[in-house]
Amino acid sequence: MRLRVEFTTEPFDLDEPPAHALAAREVVEGAGLDRVDVGPFGNTAEGGGDEVLEAVGALLREALDNGATRVSLQVNVVGTEAAGAAEGQG
């Protein structure tokens, strides 16, 4: 299974990235995931299911340990397996 995670951490600081945002991004960038895209208002990464789920747990821990008061995330199944599962529903 292939997964995509999208996440943001709060509180926001428009002057410089807060420690929680930097910690979460470091986890994702170091997790061996592909298609990593980090930005000021959101981050995405894609990879194998096990790798993404492991990275999500680590980024939650690191963000909260570094001052995040809220972490918003969404995980989606992507690729041909996701399309096949969606066709089978309904």
SVG drawing of the C-alpha trace seen along z (x, -y; Angstrom):
<svg xmlns="http://www.w3.org/2000/svg" viewBox="-23 -38 40 42">
<polyline fill="none" stroke="black" stroke-width="0.4" points="0.0,0.0 1.2,-3.5 0.2,-6.5 0.4,-10.2 0.4,-12.3 -0.4,-16.0 0.3,-17.8 0.6,-21.2 1.7,-22.1 0.6,-25.0 0.9,-27.6 2.0,-29.5 4.8,-32.0 5.1,-34.0 8.5,-35.5 10.4,-32.2 9.6,-28.5 8.9,-27.3 10.8,-24.5 7.8,-22.1 7.6,-22.7 11.3,-22.2 11.2,-19.0 8.3,-17.5 9.8,-18.4 13.1,-16.9 11.4,-13.6 9.6,-13.4 12.7,-14.4 14.8,-11.8 12.2,-9.0 13.2,-7.8 9.9,-8.8 9.7,-10.1 7.8,-13.1 8.5,-15.2 7.3,-18.8 7.7,-21.2 6.2,-24.6 5.2,-27.4 1.6,-26.4 1.6,-22.6 3.8,-19.6 3.2,-16.5 5.1,-13.2 4.4,-10.0 5.8,-6.5 5.2,-2.9 2.5,-2.3 4.7,-1.1 7.2,-3.9 4.5,-6.6 2.8,-5.3 6.1,-5.1 7.0,-8.6 3.5,-9.9 4.1,-8.5 7.5,-10.1 6.4,-13.4 3.6,-13.6 5.9,-12.9 8.6,-15.3 6.2,-18.1 4.4,-17.8 7.7,-17.5 8.9,-20.7 5.9,-22.9 3.2,-22.2 -0.3,-22.7 -2.0,-21.2 -1.1,-18.9 -3.5,-18.5 -2.9,-15.6 -4.6,-13.7 -3.5,-10.3 -4.7,-9.0 -4.2,-5.8 -2.7,-6.7 -1.9,-4.8 -3.6,-2.0 -4.6,-0.1 -6.5,-3.2 -8.3,-3.5 -9.3,0.2 -10.6,0.0 -12.7,-3.1 -14.2,-1.4 -15.2,1.6 -17.2,-0.6 -20.7,-1.8"/>
</svg>
